[in-house]
Each structure stands twice: as C-alpha cells, then as structure tokens.
C-alpha cells in the first residue's frame, strides 16, 4: 500500500542520519526477530538450525551469525520447489515473485508478500532521493524486460516515481533516440549500457541526452568507466548496488567515498571461509534480509566479493560504508601461479588497448583464456599482439591466449555485457 511505503520511507530517511550505534541497535533487534520467525515458521531454517545445534536465542549480534550455516543458491532453488523455504500456508497469488536473471545458473524465484515489497520499495526510493531525485522527476530506466514488468507493477499504485522503461536489448541508437525526445531528469541503467551510450555520444559528437542525475547499477564500475561516463555526460554519476534476491543494498551519496550499506534493512557479512574479514580486506558477501518474512534469507551467499570499511563518510550519515565493490566471484580470474586477480586489471588493459570496440574475456582453465574482440576503425594486427602480451603479463607467460574476432559480443540472458567471466573456481 502506498501509505505504508511512505511511512517506511520517512523512517528510512531519518535512520540514515542516526549514529552508527543507534543503527546497530535497530539492526540487531530486527535480526533477532527475523531469526525467531524463520526458526518457528520456515521448515528449511528450522532444520538448518537444528542440524547446526543452535537456536535463535544463540544469535544476539552479527558477530554470532557464523554459527549458522551459509544458505546457497541451490538450497534456495530446491527449497522454493519443495515449498520448505517459504512460510507455512503462504498464498502465492497475493505475493510478488521476483526472478533473478540466472547469469550464474538457473534463475531463482524470490517471494515477497505485500509488506516486504512495500519496505523494499522504500529502501530503493531512499537511495534514489539521496542521489538527488525528486518525486516528480522525469525518470528513464534501462533494464531487462522481466524487470520492466516487475517494476511497472511495483509503481502502478502511485502517480509519482513512475519511470519510462527502455530495454537493454534494444540498440544504443534506438534508445538514444527515445532519450533525446524524452529529455529525462534521471537515467538509471546497467553500467555497461550507460558506457556504450556515452561512447556513442563521444564518437558521433552527438548530445543525445544531458540528464541531471545518472544512476548506474548491476555491474562492476571501474574508475576508468566512471571517469569516461562523467566526462562525456558532464556530471557525477551515482553507483548503486544490490540484487533481485534482496533489492537495493548499498549506494553512493554525494561524497562518493564508498557505498552506504542499508543496515536497517539487511545484515551484511564479509567473510573468508566462515570468518568475518577485517576492515579493508575483501570477502564474500552474505546477506540476511531483515524484512522479508514471507521467504526469509539467512546468510545467503549471493556470489559477490566486496571490501568493508570502518571509515565514516564526510556526509555525516551513520550508515556504514563498503569502500570497494570488486565484482562477482566468477568475475575474478586466477593467475597461472594460483594468485587470484581482480577483473579490474583486465578491464583496464582492454579499455586502454587501441582498436577494441567491445570484448569478452573467458578464463576456461588456469592456463587457457578465450578472448572475443569486436574491432573498431583503429583495429590492426598490433591490437591482437598487445592483448595477448597484456593478458600474459597479468596472468602469466605460460597462459594460452586464444583471440577470436567477432562482429558482436553476445550478451548474457540477463542483458548484461559481462566482459570478464571465469570458469575456474576460487575460494575466499
């Protein structure tokens, strides 16, 4: 209900300015409540707790969460099919079913009842408003068709915050034409697509659009890509972080000093093995939703790798920061000597090598890499040499680099242009 969304939004906007200790108390209270609920009303978590020999009262703070085994994608998929990860006697016809895009396997179905959906929307709107958006902003959202349908349903009950939707599967030229006519105040979309739009504007010296606010989501944003987009569009973009399973979870404020974590909506852990990492260290990100009582997710391993920080933001908000978002587990590559390498190094190499319009790097094994390249007007045999030597310089001289020239790099089913993919399992 729209009035419940507004109530939550007022609360969330107030929360962001609370002191970290006050936010921690809110988070811990909600954490204990959702764990009691999951244990009592969700068969999957009741069994998981019993098997681990723990009860909800054993978990007082986030520091106690490692006592609970991690929840995997496979467990969620199987639990949904069996109905064991949902609350008892749930009426799915009165719920919203969100589907992940399935880039790392078969898509998942996440269930939100009306109360959870209202709260999740309020969380997303908070970050939109803090980026400078207004209730009456003319807003264009570039996303996949499945999200377009879901978000239309999300906003249909109110007359404000209603975006115009564009598909990532449409050409840049088509969407640029729509944007030129629409003249939106705010553009939100996949990072790779926004980069392609900025690239087209620069190459054709065409001012398709000049939004007041630009929000990038869903993909790794490198410093080079950020600088390129900002310079081309003449603004400072706001990057936001989250997923279909848990909604918005972290976002940039006007200071751009990191990503404020929505700790009044989620418990976020950063772990190596099953131990929490120290501030400044990278770790696998685990989520516990504090508001989705229809389908609780406890210590869900989403597959992302991030770096927490204990720093305070100059903006004065009490929401803690993630200093760096490094990407998904399957974006990381492994050098021939076993060292795990951030995808950023390969992204920088390819973006700075002349002659490349688009690319995709797939690490097939520890010693073999497949590269797809779409050449531009400056492409030459030297481009291939620089790519091969650059990848070997990063991953090892004994890496077999196989380069294929293509007319178009195929998108994933999600519509994302995933530039770096690794099929080599890593552990953090």
N, C-alpha and C positions, 0 to 999 in steps of 0.2 A: 504494500500500500504506500502511496506517495507520501502521506503524512509521517509514516514510520521511517521512510528514507530520510526525510528532512530532520526528524528527531535524531536519528543516528548521525547525520552529517553535522548537526550543531554540536553534538557530543564529541565527535572525532576532531572537529576543528579546534575545539577547546583543549582536547587531550594533547595535541601536538606541542603545546606551549607549557605543559606540565614539566616538573623536574624529573630527571631520569628515575629517581627513587619512587616517585609517585606513579609513574608509568609502569614500573616494575611491579608495584603492588597490584595495579589493575590487571596486569598480565598474569600474575601468579594466581589471583582469585579466579580469573576466567579459565586458566589452565586446570586448576583443581576441579572446577565444576564440569568441564568437558570430559575429563578423565573418569569422574564418577559416573557420568551419563553413559560414556562408551562401555564401561565395565558392566553396568546394570542393564543396558538396553541393546547392545550390539553383540551378537554371538561371536563374531570374529575376534573382537578385542577381549571379550570375556575369556575365550580360550587362550589368547596370546598372553594375557596377564597370568592366568592360572598356570600355563606351561612354564613361564618365567619365575613362578613362585612369588609374585608380588601382588599387592592390592593398591587401589587408587590412593589410599592414605599414605603409602610409602613415597609418593611423589609430592614434595612440597614446593620445589622450585625447578627451573630449567636445569639446574645442575644435577638434579635427580633423574632426569629423563633417560640417560644411558642405561638405566635399569630395565627399560622397556625395549624389546627387540625392534629393529627397524621394520617399517612397512614398505614392501616393494611394489613395483608396478604390476608384476604378475599376481601378487596377492590381491591387489585391488580388482584386477580384471576377473579373477576367479571368484572373489567374494561377491562382486556385483552379479555375476551369472548365477551364483548359488543363493543370492539374497542374504548372505550372512554378514555383509559389511554395512547393511542398512539397518535402521532402527526397526523394531518389531512393528508389524501391522502398518507399514507406510503405504500411503496411497500415491503411487507414482503419477497418476493423472493430475494431481494437484501440485506437482513439483516441476522444477525446471531441470532438464537433463542436459548437461554440458559435456561436449565431446572433445577430447584432446585431438591434436592433428595427426598423431601417430608417426612422427618423424623417426622415432627410435623403436618402432614396432607397431603392433596392433593398437589402434586408438582405445583410450579409456573412456568410460562413462562416469561422470561425477554428478551426483544428485544434490540439488538444493531445494529445500522447502521455501515457502514464500518469505519467512522471516530471515532465513540465511541469505536469500537472494537480495532482499532489501538492504541488509547490512553490507553485503559485498559491494553493492552499487554505491553505497555511501562512502566506502573506503576508496573506490575508484574515483568518485567525484571529488573527494578531498584533494587528491594529488592533481587533478585537472584544474581545480580552482587555485591551488598553490602555485601552479605553473603560470598563472595569470589569466586563465579562462574565466568567463562570466556565464551566468545562467542563460543569457540571450546571445551568446557568441555564435556566429555562423561557423559551423564545425564540419570539417570533412575528415572521414576516417577511411584509410586504405587498408583493407583486411581481406580475409578469405571469405567465400560465400557462406560457409557454415557459421562463421562468427557474425556475418552480416544479419543472418536470420535470427540468431540468438540475441544480438544486441538490439535489433528492432523491437523484439518482444520485450526486452528489458526497459526500453524508453517509451513504449507506446502509451503508458498511462498518464504521462505528463506532457505538457506543452513546451517545456524548456529542455535544454540539453539533448536535443534531437539531431544527431549528425546526419549528413549526407554520406552515403556509403559508396565507395569505389572498390573494385576488385583488384587484387594483386595479379590476377591472371590476365587482366587487360593490359594492353601495351602502354608504355610510358607516354607515347604520343596521344593516345586516346584520353587517358586520364589527365594529361596536361591540358588538353583542350577543355575538358569539363571544369577543371580547376580555374582556368583562365576566365571562364564565363561565371563561375560561382563566386570567385573572389572571397574565399573563406578567411575568417579571422584566425582560425586554428586548423592546422593539419596534423593528423596523427596517423602513423603508419609504420610498417616494417622498416627497419633501418636500411636494409639492402635496397628496398624500393625507393626510399627517400634519396639515397645516394645516387641511384640511377636517374632520378628526376633532376637532381642537382647537376649531374654530369651532362645530361641532355641540354639543360639550360646554358651551361658554360660552353659546351661545344658549338651550339647553334646561336649563342649570344642572344637567346630569347628569354624575355622575362615572362614566363608562363604565370607565375604566381608570386606574391610577396605577402605571406601570412604574417600576422603579428606574433603568433606563437607556433612553434613546431615541436611536436612530441614524437620521439622515436621509441619503439617497443620491440620486444620479442626476439631480438638478435643482438649478438655482440657488437658493441660500438667502440671502434678503435679511435685513438686520438687523431690519426690522420683522417679518418672518415668524418669525425666530428668537425675538425678544422675545415675540411673541404666543403661540407654542407653549410656550416656557419658563414664562411666567406662568400659562398655563392649566393645564399639567400639573404645575407646581411642581417643575421640575428644570432642569438644564442639558444640553441635547441635544448630541450629538457628530455633526458632519457629516463624511461620508467621500466620497471622490472616486475615480472610475475608469471602467471601461467593459468591455463584453463582449470587446473585442479584446485587452485587456491585463490585465483583472482589477482588483483594488484597486491604486491608485497613490499615494494621499495621504490623510491622515487627521488629525483633530484629537486632541490629547491633553487632559489635564485643565486645561491652562493656557489653551486656546482662543486662542492667539496666532497661529494660522495652520495650515497643513496640512503635516504632516511627509511628505516625499516618500520613497517606498520605493526609494532609490537603490541598495540592494543587490539589487534585482530588476529595475530599469529604468534606462535613461538617459533623462532628460527634458530637452529643449531648449525654450527660449522664443525665438522668432525673429520678426523683422520683415524681410520679404523672405527672404533666406537668411543674415542676420546675427543673431547672438545679441544679445538686448537686455540692457541693464544692469539691475542690481537696482532694483526699484521701477517698472520700465516694463512695460507689458503686451505680450504677444507670443503668436503662435500656438504651440500646444503640439505638439511632435513626440516620439514615443515610439520607443525601441529596446528591445525585450524582451531581457533577459539570460539567460533560462532556457528559452524555447520553441524547442527545437531541431527540432521537427517542422515548424513553419511560422514561421520567423524573420520578425519585423517590424523593419525598419531605417528609422529616421527616418519613421515613419508619422504622417501629418497627420490627427489624429483630429477636427479641427474645433473644438476648444476654444480659448478665449482666457484666459490666466492671467497672473499677475504674480509673478515670483520675488522672493525677498528674501535678502539676505546676513545677516540677523539670526539670533542664537542664541535658542533657546527657553529660558525660565526653568526648564523641567522638567529640563534637563541632557542631553536626548537629542541625539546628534550628527546625526541625520537632518535635512537642511536643510529650510527652510520655503518654501512658497508663501504669501505674505501674503494674497492675494486670489484668489478664483476668480470671474471675471466672467461666464462663460457661453460658449455656443457662438457660432461666427461668425455663424450665421443667427438668433441672438437679438438681435444688435446692429442698431440702426436708424441711418438716415442722415438728418441734417437737410437742409432744402432748400438750405442753403449748402454741403453736402458734408461737414460735420463728422460724425464717427462718434460716436454716442451710446450709452452703456451702457444696457441694458434696465432697470437698477435704477431710473432716474428715472421711467420709465413705470409700473413696478410700484408704486412709492411713490404716484404720482398716483392710480392706480386703487384701491389698497387704502385710501387716505385720503378718497376721494370717497364721501359718503353715498349709499346706495341701490343699491349694487352687491353682489350675492351671488357672482357669477362673471363672468369676462370673458376675451376673447381679442382681442389686437390684431395685425393682419396688415398690414405695410407692403407694399403692392402695387407701388408705384413711389416714386421720390423725392418725389413731390408728392401721393400718394394713400394714405390709410390706411383700412382697414376694421376696424370695432370691433364685436364681438359682446358684448352685455351681458345677463346674467340679473339682473333686478331683485329686490330684497328688499322688505320691508314699508315701508321709508322711501323707496323709489324715487319720483321725481317728475320733471316736465319740467326742473327745475333740474339734476338729475343729468346729463342729456344736454348741457346748456349747459356745465356745469363740465368734463365730459370733453372736449368739443370745444375749449374755450378752453385747457384744460390741455395737451392734445397740441400745439396750435398754439404755445403758449408754449414748449414744449420743442423742437419740430422746425421751427417757422417759421410765420408768419402766413399764408403762401400755401399751406399744406398743406390739401388737401381731405379732410376727416374725414367718413366715412360710417358712421353708427351704426345697428346693427340690434339690436332687442330679440328675444331668443330664449328658449325655455323651458329649453334646456340647451346648454352649450358642449360640442361634440363632442371626445372625446379622440382623440389620435393612435393609430395602430396599436400603439404601444408601451404604451398605457395612461396616458401622461403627460398632464397638463393643461398643455400648453405655452401659457403666457399671452402670450408675445411671439414673433412669427415675422416675419422679414424676407425678402422675395424680392429685395431689392436687393443685388447682390454688393458686397462690400467687400474691400479688400486691406490687409494689415497687414505 
